[in-house]
Amino acid sequence: MGSLSNDKPHNDGLPERRTSADRRDSARRPPRWATWLMSRFSPAGLEDELQGDLLEMYAYWVKTNGVRAARWRYGLATLRLIRPFTPSIPKQTCYYSQPSSFHPAMLRNYLKIALRQWRKNKLYSAINMLGLSIGLATCLLISLFVFDEFSYDRYNRDADRIVRVVLRGTLNGEQIREANVMAPVAQTLQDRFPEIQSTTRLRSIGTPTITYGDKIFRDTQFAFADSTLLHVFTLPLLKGDAQRALARPNTLIISQQAAKKIFGTIDPMGKVVALFDNKTLYTITGVMANVPPNSHFHFDGFASMTSLAEANSSNWLQSNFFTYLLLAEGRDYRQLEAKLGPVVETHMLPPLEKLLGVSRSAFRQKGTNLGLFLQPLTDVHLYSDLKPETELEPGGDIRYVYLFGAIALFMLLLACINFMNLSTAGATKRAREVGIRKVLGSERNKLIAQFLAESSLLTSLSLILAVGLTWALLPFFNTESGKELNLNLGQMPCLVPAFVLVGILVSGLAGSYPAFFLSSFKPIVVLKGSNTPMGRGSIGLRSSLVVFQFFISISLMIGTMVVYRQLHYIQSTKLGYDKDQVMVLEGTRVLGKNETLFARQLAQDSRVSKVSVSGFLPNNRYQTGLIAMQPEGQEAKLTRLAYFGIDDQYIPTLNMTLAVGRNFSAAFPSDSSGVIINQTAARLFGWTKNVLGRTLTNPALPANGGKGKTYRVIGVVNDFHFRSLHEQIAPLVMVLGDNSGSIVVKFRAKEVTPLLASLQRQWNGYGTGEPFTYSFLDEIYQSMHQSELRTGHLLLWFAGLTIFIACLGLFGLATFTAEQRTKEIGVRKVLGASVGSIVSLLSKDFLKLVFLALVIASPVGWYAMSRWLQNFAYKINLEWWVFVLAGLLAVGVTLLTVSYQSIKAALVNPVKSLRSE
Amino acid sequence: MKRAFLGELEEIVLLTVAALQEGAYCASITQTIDQQMGRSISFPTVHTTLQRLQEKGFVASQMGGATAERGGRQKRLFTVTVAGQRALIECRQVRVYLWEQIPTPILNLWGA
């Protein structure tokens, strides 16, 4: 050992000096890496003894076991002795045992302290709890909404294997995005691709009349469906045989609900009902469970597709059939989609060439290109890019789902921020308590546990309150959002752990900062009597939290105002026609020749001013015809145009105006080959002057020696919106005739009910057996913008709630500030400050924060809302005063909230505030 | 305070501390056990055992005795506390009591 010790420098910690000195007999030194490790990572307080002991041990090992073994043992021992494998200095001996933080006695103590705190600070606890439960309830409601949106069509067992065939492309430069395809597509694809396990088609037939015995029903939705429907979709049959239910022609399966409505308690199986009219009879071969609410279709019954002649059509140009494919297990729909090109080439393009009269390369050049694509079933509701009017039902919008999801999250965050703000602001009050506790031997983690216990207790109470609130608000929310949500814990067992998780998350989020902040107070500082143990840091944090809250509220306020302005614009913009006091009598086609007669008869009524017959109406619910025409001078170009078949009363009934020319008139027999175009069409054709007398040719009509029918322009109607305001006004032609479908009645009566009764009497007089159905044009228009209306309403509510929560927090903060500055205010008053100056002194700080929030929120709101407005072809401008108004509102609300406390503080007699202590 | 339990290893280390008296520090204890008991206990194990004994209050420690062999670094010298003494005595009493219960003929038979 002696020889070793001689060449060792005595007291140095510098490894490089030692290694240079030791190089001579390096084989007999302990491994250098281990020495270095020991010098760097030795547990605190043990450096000296461990390094010294290890050196001694090394010498001992070398003597007893040899150098190799010694180096090996030295390395191993070092690894075990460095941090973190060996603790630092041994803990101090504790003669008094500390109970665990989760000891029942401790838990009872936490509870007791929490209850006492609440009783002492009733106002703040109430503010906290109210804010948290409103935040949680909103969050819960929106989560239900979001989950419902995402659950669409997932009830199908094979939901992830079902795809829908859709049509996308361009036709003469116009976008085609249709949810339904042609009749032969399903069979062709099935024959060609073995990976398709099954296909099924749906052909919606709306709400036809059903006659059973002497009872007539007209509010059940029906569709024709292939017999494979029940293979592809999971719609369990309660009665009947799923294999054969829809196989034979003229068979029908109905939902349980429809069965109850039509048949009551009688067993519907085998019963015969008449669909459409009294001639076509259908036998009921099955009763299915109701289609779940989260489905992209809600039919009350399906008739066998074999009853429909059109289903066997080989027409590749008429798309009417919603076509679904069930893919074999493990097949990717994208691979199949890539193989659809040749199908389109061989089947769809030849008839298209024939129709357009040019070769495929020619029309491709002109911007015509159609293709079949696949859309996963689970994307239908939220991610569909297809035209809504071609869908079975209006779908959802993933952007709104994200928007509401974000709002839910923000609400929760705001409530948590309130909690943090109020707890840290109230820290002065509890600083002494923390000090005393620490002096009496409480450890920091016990204090943290106590504060966390308080916050989680408050959170769980709020959670219970929130569930109650949600339950109470659900019916209201359902009407606002148009959903059928319910809060049924039995149906959704995953909700209970979700609640617990949310509770833990919120109490952690809201409670952890105050817990760590409060428990960090140093007893000496706190107990010395200095009133403000908090540094600038916590004030900075609180201010930024307030800014964040108001940033969210102001952004939402801006959003709501813009949405409402756009809604107002939608309501009040000049549509180019009159939608008020106009009634539409539907399904008048059944009158046949009597349709016009009925219209004339209606016009006799003194309460009716004008009547027109036309199946074409300016909104999305009614069809807009499409027609391909060749304008004069551009014969080579076949232009796709919107098409209305009208009569001579149409334009005056809807109060449209003509830019030039005249309306159709019975006085001119030649008007049967006349046409009225809209201004957009005139511009498209480049007809700036001398429009009247120009011609349009429809080559599809057999006339003029095969060249097609030629129409002469007799008038140009001022542009009117015949679609929703999302879409640009398209070029339109209106021709006389081909107008059967519905009757448009402009009435002057204020009381509609007696007029309706009289109309119904007259309708029944024709004895068609069809029920009398009508709607109002302004209501149809309203329904076209339903999703915006809904969003607007919901946004208004949410904006209101966020502001409310933010104000709750602000109110609490203002109260604390006022309390903290009681003495200062007293002194100021004694020195002659006025009430006004004190109020402004107290409010100024908060107003600054709100201004800052406004500055941040304005560009964000501007960006988001201009993106939203891009959805509309016709929209408002984003004006500066919206932002100013939002700011003023925020400032006003802040002032109202803060001023109550500041005025109260300013009015206190200084004698009272200065006397204490 | 609960009666602290003395494990077998702890007992051996504690006895060694008592045996070495002034010269009881981690390295010497390890070497003593290694030499006298023919039982190889690793150095880190002895170190942690000593720490545990100190936590339980059976040994006390102080720094001192820097020698050239150890690069001039100080040792942590351990002494047995009163509690440690009591624990050891109790330990021995239990063993003696158990030994005494073994009948003498049998002990003779073992050759003990």
Interface residues (C-beta under 8 A of the other chain):
Chain A: M1 G2 L4 S5 K8 P9 H10 N11 L46 D48 E49 L50 Q51 G52 D53 L54 L55 E56 M57 A59 Y60 T64 R73 L76 A77 R80 L81 T86 P87 P90 K91 T93 Y95 S97
Chain B: M1 Y25 C26 A27 S28 T30 Q31 D34 S42 F43 P44 H47 T48 Q51 Q54 E55 G57 M63 A66 A68 E69 R70 G71 G72 R73 Q74 K75 R76
